Amino acid sequence: MADSNDDVGQLSPTQQEVLQQYIQVTDQEIQDAIPLLERSQWNVQIAIAKFFDGEGPDPVAEAIAEHDIPRTTARHENLQESLLAAEGFGAPRVDRRNRTDAAPRIVPQAPVTHRSPWLLGLLLSPFSLGWRAASTLFRTFWYILSFLPASIRPRAVTSRLTSGFKDTSGRRMLMPRDTAARFKREFDEEYGANELPFFEGGLAQAHDLAKKELKFLLVILLSPEHDDTASFIHDTLLSQDVVDYIKDPTNNIILWGGNVLDSEAYQVATEYTCTKYPFSALVCLTPKEGSTRMGIVKRLVGPMPATTYLSELQNSVEKYGSDLDGVRAERTAQEVSRSLRNEQDSAYERSLAIDRERARQKKEAAVMAEAAEASARQKAEEAALLEKQRHQWKIWRATKIAPEPPINDKNVVRIGLKMPDEFAAAGRVIRRFPQDAPLEELYAFVECYDRLQEVEDGHGANGVTTTAEAPKNYEHKYLFQIASTMPRVVYEPSATATMGEKIGKSVNLIVEQVSPDQDEDYDDDDSSDD
């Protein structure tokens, strides 16, 4: 017990809360619950599922082992450690001599122009017009000199004509993508078609892509005014070995080039501290110096042989490639873990949805059963009330049946009734009725026959008490019909048609039982006939 208390005391408040929830559901011992929760990453739902369904192999560990993902020890540095490191205290840090220069994310800014006041512009307008006229005359003279033979042509004109790029003075500032397209077009026009995979966008986009995909960013800055530009491009940059190395996708190199006469490339040269052209810089993520820091890991300045240029690139890529592989492995492991966790969460959500659906169906079934029970109870109550009203009506109607005429009365109708099975004791009943009695009187006699037989003679008219009242809001329906056999004629319980008119002096009739459904169908047929 003491060991269990010690283990619980070492847990964080959140872990203790998860432990309490797990124990309340599973009732497992603490010393067995804590290791299972640790293997479940302190996820109470997963731990409960493992407890009830059985614990299988760890899918995260299997996925990592299957992908053979190496683990690297990442160094996390907070603000306090950075300050201590700057003062020379604290944990071991990167040697400043080996620390790479930062490669900032550069977004081109449009140049800000300030217009002079209109009064000052008006005063200086003669000087402006004179400068434009002189410039035009100078450019015309320079153009005419270009037609002279090369032996007597001034050296400045020759240098201008053989420069790596055309005259780019007054270049209009474009969007980063358009600037990259212009650089690629001018490069191809001057040096011919090539296989260099220049990035078709701004440096900021190339910087973000290299950081996201853990690739190297090779930045090349060219100055069309520099004498070594043409030789560097022909002999070094367009060397087949260099082109093949940059194109190889396994080297993970993103190539971006810029002309320093463009605003974006000029800002890059300023931020990268470029002092000599042609200039190349290899940029990549430097995890040892910061988890999100992009640094310049190699500078290649000035002209150099293709073998030297390629060797320097290869050495830098191999040196920092292992660090990027480690970060890439960490990201892959995190993605695998996140994907598996999402799949587990999705499975758990689906299980919850199934449970909720079952609970909803169960609740709906209970509601339907309750409704059916209430409906059955209501029908039973209605049937009991109807039966009570029928019984009350029979008691009341029995008191209203006219007495049987005497034997010597000639104005009577003599009827022989074959009673239904429920009156088996009665068998065949013979009864006299006045000729002017309605047919409904005959039906009432049959309906109240049992009541008339139960009461002894001498208790009021026909031996039936007269204290009963008709039930309110009740319409009596006869569940039988009276018919003759030969020929078959059904006599309906009419309150207006008399027995003398319909039956005659004497007749033998049969009482036939009719079910409620047949009675309703019969009523519908009558209404349709009407």
matplotlib code that plots the C-alpha trace (Angstrom):
import matplotlib.pyplot as plt

x = [0.0, 2.9, 4.4, 1.0, 0.8, 4.3, 3.5, 0.4, 2.3, 4.7, 1.9, 0.8, -2.7, -3.9, -2.6, -4.1, -7.5, -7.1, -6.2, -9.2, -11.5, -9.9, -10.2, -13.8, -14.7, -12.4, -12.0, -8.4, -5.5, -3.4, -0.1, -1.6, -3.5, -0.5, 1.6, -1.4, -2.1, 1.5, 1.4, -1.8, -0.2, -2.6, -5.6, -8.4, -10.6, -7.8, -6.8, -10.4, -10.7, -7.5, -8.7, -12.0, -11.0, -7.5, -4.2, -2.6, 0.8, 1.5, 0.6, 2.8, 5.9, 5.2, 4.7, 8.0, 9.8, 8.3, 9.4, 12.8, 12.7, 15.8, 15.4, 17.5, 18.0, 16.6, 17.9, 15.3, 16.5, 14.4, 14.9, 16.7, 19.2, 19.8, 20.6, 22.8, 24.5, 25.1, 26.8, 28.9, 27.0, 24.7, 24.5, 26.9, 26.2, 27.3, 30.7, 30.3, 33.1, 31.1, 27.7, 26.2, 24.9, 21.2, 19.3, 16.3, 13.1, 13.3, 10.1, 10.8, 9.8, 8.8, 11.1, 9.6, 9.7, 9.2, 7.9, 9.4, 7.1, 5.7, 7.2, 10.7, 10.1, 9.1, 12.3, 14.5, 12.6, 15.2, 18.0, 16.0, 15.3, 19.0, 20.0, 17.6, 18.9, 22.5, 21.7, 20.0, 22.9, 25.4, 23.5, 23.2, 27.0, 27.6, 25.4, 27.2, 30.6, 29.3, 29.5, 33.2, 35.6, 36.6, 40.3, 39.5, 36.4, 36.8, 37.3, 34.4, 32.0, 33.3, 33.0, 29.4, 28.5, 30.0, 28.6, 26.6, 23.2, 21.7, 21.4, 19.2, 19.3, 15.8, 14.5, 10.9, 10.0, 7.8, 6.1, 8.5, 7.1, 7.4, 10.9, 12.0, 10.5, 12.3, 15.6, 15.1, 14.2, 17.2, 19.5, 18.3, 18.6, 22.2, 23.6, 21.3, 18.9, 20.0, 18.7, 19.1, 15.9, 15.5, 12.7, 9.7, 8.9, 10.3, 13.0, 10.5, 8.5, 11.6, 12.8, 9.4, 9.4, 13.0, 12.0, 8.8, 10.2, 13.7, 15.6, 18.7, 18.2, 21.0, 20.9, 22.9, 23.3, 24.7, 25.8, 25.7, 28.4, 30.9, 33.7, 33.7, 29.9, 30.1, 33.0, 31.5, 28.2, 29.8, 32.6, 31.2, 27.4, 26.6, 29.1, 27.3, 28.5, 27.2, 23.9, 23.4, 24.1, 21.7, 19.0, 19.3, 16.2, 18.0, 20.2, 17.0, 18.3, 16.1, 17.9, 17.0, 18.8, 18.6, 20.0, 21.2, 19.8, 16.4, 15.0, 14.5, 18.0, 19.5, 17.8, 19.0, 22.6, 22.3, 20.9, 23.4, 26.3, 27.4, 30.6, 31.8, 30.2, 29.3, 27.9, 26.4, 24.9, 23.7, 20.9, 19.1, 17.5, 20.0, 18.3, 21.4, 21.2, 17.4, 14.4, 13.1, 16.3, 17.4, 21.2, 23.7, 25.8, 28.2, 29.3, 30.9, 32.2, 33.9, 34.8, 36.1, 36.6, 33.6, 35.3, 35.9, 32.4, 30.9, 33.1, 32.2, 28.5, 28.8, 30.7, 28.1, 25.2, 26.7, 27.7, 24.2, 22.2, 22.4, 20.8, 18.0, 17.5, 17.1, 14.5, 12.8, 12.7, 11.2, 8.5, 7.8, 7.4, 5.2, 3.0, 2.8, 1.9, -0.6, -2.2, -2.6, -3.9, -6.4, -7.5, -7.9, -9.9, -12.0, -12.7, -13.6, -15.9, -17.5, -18.0, -19.6, -21.8, -22.9, -23.6, -25.6, -27.6, -28.3, -29.4, -31.6, -33.2, -33.7, -35.2, -37.5, -38.5, -39.3, -41.4, -43.2, -43.9, -45.2, -47.3, -48.7, -49.4, -51.2, -53.2, -54.1, -55.0, -57.1, -58.9, -59.6, -61.0, -63.1, -64.3, -65.2, -67.1, -68.9, -69.8, -71.1, -73.1, -74.5, -75.6, -77.2, -78.9, -80.3, -81.6, -83.2, -84.6, -86.1, -88.4, -89.6, -90.6, -94.4, -96.2, -97.3, -100.8, -103.5, -104.2, -107.7, -106.2, -106.6, -104.3, -101.1, -98.1, -97.1, -93.3, -91.3, -87.6, -84.8, -82.4, -78.5, -76.2, -75.7, -79.4, -79.2, -81.5, -84.2, -84.0, -87.1, -89.1, -92.7, -93.8, -96.8, -96.3, -98.8, -99.0, -98.1, -95.0, -91.8, -89.2, -86.8, -89.1, -88.3, -84.6, -84.9, -86.8, -84.0, -81.3, -83.0, -84.3, -81.9, -82.7, -86.4, -85.9, -83.8, -86.4, -89.3, -92.8, -94.6, -91.9, -93.5, -94.3, -93.3, -91.5, -88.9, -88.1, -88.5, -85.8, -83.1, -82.0, -80.6, -76.8, -75.7, -73.8, -74.4, -75.7, -76.6, -75.6, -77.1, -74.6, -77.0, -79.6, -83.0, -83.8, -86.3, -85.2, -87.5, -87.1, -84.3, -85.1, -83.2, -85.3, -83.4, -84.1, -86.2, -88.0, -90.6, -91.4, -94.0, -94.1, -97.5, -96.2, -92.9, -93.7, -97.5, -99.5, -97.1, -93.5, -90.6, -87.3, -83.7, -81.4, -77.9, -74.8, -72.8, -69.2, -68.4, -66.3, -69.1, -71.5, -69.3, -69.0, -72.7, -73.3, -71.0, -72.9, -76.1, -74.8, -73.5, -76.8, -78.6]
y = [0.0, 2.3, 1.7, 2.6, 5.8, 6.7, 6.0, 8.2, 11.0, 11.2, 11.7, 15.1, 16.4, 15.6, 12.1, 11.5, 12.6, 10.2, 7.4, 8.1, 7.9, 4.7, 3.0, 4.1, 2.3, -0.8, -1.2, -2.3, -2.1, 1.0, -0.8, -2.5, 0.5, 2.9, 0.8, 0.3, 4.1, 4.8, 2.4, 4.2, 7.6, 8.5, 8.3, 7.0, 5.8, 3.8, 2.3, 1.3, -0.3, -2.2, -3.4, -4.8, -5.9, -7.1, -5.3, -6.0, -4.9, -1.2, 0.1, 3.2, 1.2, -1.3, 1.5, 3.1, -0.2, -1.0, 2.3, 1.9, 5.6, 6.6, 8.7, 11.7, 13.6, 17.1, 20.0, 22.4, 25.8, 28.3, 32.1, 31.7, 29.2, 31.4, 34.4, 32.2, 30.9, 34.4, 35.3, 32.1, 30.1, 27.2, 24.0, 23.3, 25.3, 25.6, 27.1, 30.6, 30.0, 27.1, 28.9, 29.6, 33.0, 33.4, 33.3, 35.6, 35.3, 38.2, 39.7, 42.3, 45.8, 48.4, 51.4, 54.5, 57.5, 61.0, 63.6, 67.0, 70.0, 71.3, 74.8, 73.2, 71.0, 74.1, 75.9, 72.8, 71.9, 73.7, 71.6, 68.4, 69.1, 69.9, 66.6, 64.5, 66.2, 65.5, 61.9, 61.3, 62.8, 60.7, 57.4, 58.3, 58.9, 55.6, 53.7, 55.1, 54.1, 50.5, 50.2, 50.9, 47.9, 46.1, 47.1, 50.8, 50.5, 51.9, 49.2, 50.5, 50.0, 46.4, 45.5, 46.8, 44.8, 41.6, 41.7, 38.8, 40.6, 43.3, 46.9, 46.7, 50.3, 51.5, 47.9, 47.9, 46.3, 43.2, 40.7, 37.9, 35.3, 37.6, 38.7, 35.0, 34.4, 37.5, 36.2, 32.8, 34.3, 36.6, 33.8, 31.5, 34.2, 35.1, 31.6, 29.3, 26.6, 24.7, 22.2, 24.2, 23.9, 27.5, 28.0, 29.8, 32.2, 34.6, 33.8, 33.9, 31.1, 29.1, 29.7, 28.5, 25.4, 24.4, 24.8, 22.9, 20.0, 20.0, 20.7, 22.8, 26.2, 27.2, 31.0, 32.4, 36.1, 37.5, 41.0, 41.7, 44.4, 41.9, 40.7, 37.1, 36.5, 35.1, 32.7, 31.6, 30.7, 28.9, 27.1, 26.4, 26.8, 25.1, 22.3, 19.0, 17.6, 20.6, 20.6, 16.9, 17.3, 20.1, 18.3, 15.0, 14.8, 12.7, 15.8, 17.8, 21.1, 24.1, 26.4, 30.2, 32.8, 36.6, 39.6, 42.2, 44.9, 43.6, 44.9, 41.5, 40.2, 43.4, 43.0, 39.4, 40.5, 43.1, 40.7, 37.9, 40.3, 39.7, 41.6, 39.9, 38.4, 35.8, 34.8, 31.4, 30.5, 27.2, 27.5, 24.9, 24.3, 24.1, 22.0, 22.1, 25.9, 26.2, 24.0, 26.6, 28.5, 28.7, 29.3, 29.9, 26.7, 27.5, 30.6, 30.3, 33.7, 34.6, 32.5, 29.0, 25.7, 23.5, 20.7, 22.9, 24.4, 20.9, 19.6, 22.4, 21.8, 18.0, 18.4, 20.9, 18.7, 15.6, 17.5, 18.9, 16.2, 13.9, 16.6, 17.1, 13.3, 13.2, 16.0, 14.3, 11.1, 12.8, 14.4, 11.1, 9.5, 12.3, 12.0, 8.2, 8.6, 11.3, 9.3, 6.2, 8.4, 9.9, 6.4, 5.4, 8.5, 7.9, 4.3, 5.5, 8.1, 5.5, 3.3, 6.1, 6.8, 3.2, 3.2, 6.4, 4.9, 1.8, 3.9, 6.0, 2.9, 1.5, 4.7, 4.8, 1.2, 2.0, 5.0, 2.9, 0.2, 2.7, 4.3, 0.8, 0.0, 3.3, 2.7, -0.8, 0.6, 3.3, 0.8, -1.5, 1.5, 2.4, -1.2, -1.4, 1.9, 0.8, -2.5, -0.6, 1.7, -1.3, -2.9, 0.3, 0.7, -2.8, -2.2, 1.0, -0.4, -3.4, -1.1, 0.5, -2.7, -2.9, -5.8, -8.7, -8.4, -10.9, -14.0, -12.9, -9.7, -10.0, -7.0, -8.7, -10.2, -13.6, -14.2, -17.3, -16.5, -18.9, -17.4, -17.5, -19.9, -17.5, -18.0, -21.8, -22.2, -20.2, -22.2, -21.1, -18.2, -17.3, -13.7, -11.6, -7.9, -5.2, -4.6, -0.9, -1.7, -0.6, -3.2, -1.7, -3.1, -6.6, -5.9, -4.5, -7.6, -9.9, -7.6, -7.5, -11.1, -12.2, -9.2, -9.9, -13.5, -12.7, -10.5, -12.3, -11.4, -8.9, -6.1, -3.4, -3.7, -7.0, -7.6, -5.0, -2.1, 1.4, 3.3, 2.9, 5.8, 5.8, 6.4, 9.8, 10.3, 6.7, 5.3, 1.6, -0.7, -4.1, -6.9, -9.2, -9.1, -10.7, -12.4, -14.8, -18.0, -18.7, -16.2, -14.7, -11.1, -9.1, -6.8, -3.8, -2.2, 0.7, 3.1, 4.1, 0.8, -1.3, -5.0, -5.2, -3.5, -5.5, -8.9, -9.5, -11.7, -14.5, -15.4, -17.5, -15.5, -16.3, -14.1, -14.1, -12.8, -10.1, -9.1, -5.4, -5.3, -6.9, -4.4, -1.5, -2.9, -3.4, 0.2, 1.4, -0.6, 0.8, 4.4, 3.8, 2.3, 5.4]
z = [0.0, 0.8, -2.7, -4.3, -2.4, -3.4, -7.1, -6.9, -5.2, -8.1, -10.6, -11.9, -10.9, -14.4, -14.3, -10.8, -12.2, -15.1, -12.7, -10.5, -13.6, -14.7, -11.3, -10.9, -14.2, -14.0, -10.2, -10.9, -8.4, -8.5, -9.0, -12.1, -13.4, -13.5, -16.0, -18.2, -18.3, -19.1, -22.0, -23.1, -23.0, -20.1, -22.3, -20.1, -23.1, -24.6, -21.3, -20.5, -24.0, -23.4, -20.0, -21.3, -24.8, -24.0, -24.6, -28.0, -29.4, -29.4, -33.0, -32.6, -31.7, -34.5, -37.1, -36.0, -36.1, -39.5, -41.0, -39.3, -38.1, -36.2, -33.1, -32.5, -29.3, -30.0, -28.1, -26.8, -25.7, -23.8, -23.4, -20.1, -21.5, -24.5, -22.2, -20.0, -23.1, -24.4, -21.1, -21.1, -18.4, -18.3, -20.4, -23.3, -26.4, -30.0, -30.4, -31.8, -34.2, -35.7, -35.5, -38.9, -40.0, -39.9, -43.2, -42.7, -44.6, -47.1, -48.5, -51.2, -50.3, -52.9, -52.9, -51.3, -53.5, -52.2, -54.6, -54.2, -53.7, -57.0, -56.5, -56.1, -59.2, -61.2, -60.2, -61.1, -64.3, -66.6, -65.0, -65.4, -69.1, -69.7, -68.0, -70.1, -73.3, -72.3, -71.4, -74.7, -76.6, -74.7, -75.3, -79.0, -79.2, -77.3, -79.7, -82.8, -81.3, -81.1, -84.9, -85.0, -85.6, -82.5, -83.0, -82.6, -80.4, -76.9, -74.2, -72.1, -75.1, -75.7, -72.0, -72.0, -75.1, -73.8, -70.3, -69.0, -69.2, -71.3, -70.0, -67.0, -65.9, -64.9, -64.4, -63.4, -60.1, -60.5, -58.3, -57.0, -59.4, -62.4, -61.3, -61.2, -64.6, -66.0, -64.5, -66.0, -69.5, -69.6, -68.3, -71.1, -73.8, -72.8, -72.1, -74.0, -72.9, -69.8, -67.3, -64.1, -62.1, -61.0, -58.5, -60.1, -57.3, -54.7, -52.2, -49.4, -51.0, -51.6, -48.0, -46.7, -48.9, -47.9, -44.2, -44.5, -46.6, -44.9, -48.0, -48.9, -50.5, -52.9, -53.5, -56.5, -56.9, -60.2, -61.1, -64.8, -64.3, -62.9, -65.3, -63.8, -64.3, -67.8, -67.1, -63.8, -65.5, -68.5, -66.7, -63.3, -62.9, -66.3, -65.8, -66.4, -63.0, -61.1, -63.1, -62.4, -58.7, -58.3, -60.4, -58.4, -56.2, -53.6, -52.7, -51.8, -53.3, -54.2, -56.6, -56.6, -58.7, -58.8, -60.5, -58.1, -60.3, -59.2, -55.9, -54.3, -55.2, -54.0, -50.6, -50.4, -51.1, -48.3, -45.8, -46.7, -46.5, -50.1, -50.9, -54.0, -57.1, -58.3, -54.9, -53.8, -50.4, -49.2, -46.6, -44.6, -41.2, -38.4, -35.6, -33.3, -33.2, -33.0, -34.0, -36.5, -37.4, -41.0, -41.4, -44.1, -43.9, -46.8, -48.8, -52.2, -53.3, -56.5, -59.5, -58.8, -60.8, -61.2, -59.2, -56.3, -56.4, -56.5, -53.8, -51.4, -52.1, -51.5, -48.2, -46.8, -47.9, -46.3, -43.2, -42.5, -44.2, -41.2, -39.0, -41.5, -41.7, -37.9, -38.0, -40.9, -39.0, -36.0, -38.1, -39.7, -36.3, -35.2, -38.3, -37.9, -34.2, -35.0, -37.8, -35.6, -32.8, -35.2, -36.3, -32.7, -31.9, -35.0, -34.0, -30.5, -31.9, -34.2, -31.2, -29.2, -32.2, -32.3, -28.6, -28.9, -31.7, -29.7, -26.7, -29.0, -30.5, -27.0, -25.9, -28.9, -28.3, -24.7, -25.8, -28.4, -25.8, -23.3, -26.0, -27.0, -23.4, -22.9, -26.1, -24.9, -21.5, -23.1, -25.4, -22.4, -20.5, -23.5, -23.9, -20.2, -20.4, -23.5, -21.8, -18.8, -21.0, -22.9, -19.7, -18.4, -21.7, -21.6, -18.1, -19.3, -22.6, -20.9, -19.0, -22.2, -24.0, -24.4, -22.7, -24.8, -26.2, -24.8, -26.7, -27.9, -29.5, -33.3, -34.2, -33.4, -35.2, -34.1, -34.4, -33.8, -33.1, -33.3, -30.7, -31.1, -29.3, -26.4, -25.7, -26.0, -23.1, -24.8, -28.0, -30.0, -28.6, -29.7, -28.9, -29.9, -30.8, -31.7, -35.4, -35.0, -33.0, -34.9, -36.0, -33.5, -30.7, -32.0, -31.8, -28.3, -27.2, -28.4, -26.9, -23.5, -23.5, -20.8, -18.7, -19.0, -18.0, -14.9, -13.2, -11.6, -12.5, -10.3, -10.1, -12.2, -15.9, -17.3, -14.0, -14.6, -12.3, -13.8, -11.9, -14.7, -16.9, -20.4, -20.5, -21.7, -25.0, -26.0, -29.2, -29.0, -31.8, -32.2, -32.8, -34.5, -37.3, -37.7, -41.0, -42.6, -44.2, -47.2, -48.9, -47.1, -46.0, -43.4, -41.3, -40.1, -36.7, -38.0, -35.7, -38.3, -40.2, -38.3, -37.9, -39.5, -42.7, -43.0, -41.5, -41.6, -39.3, -38.5, -39.4, -38.3, -38.0, -37.2, -35.0, -36.5, -34.7, -36.5, -35.6, -35.1, -38.3, -40.3, -38.7, -39.8, -43.3, -43.4, -42.3, -45.1, -47.6, -46.5, -46.7, -50.2, -51.2, -49.9]

ax = plt.figure().add_subplot(projection="3d")
ax.plot(x, y, z, "-o")
ax.set_aspect("equal")
plt.show()
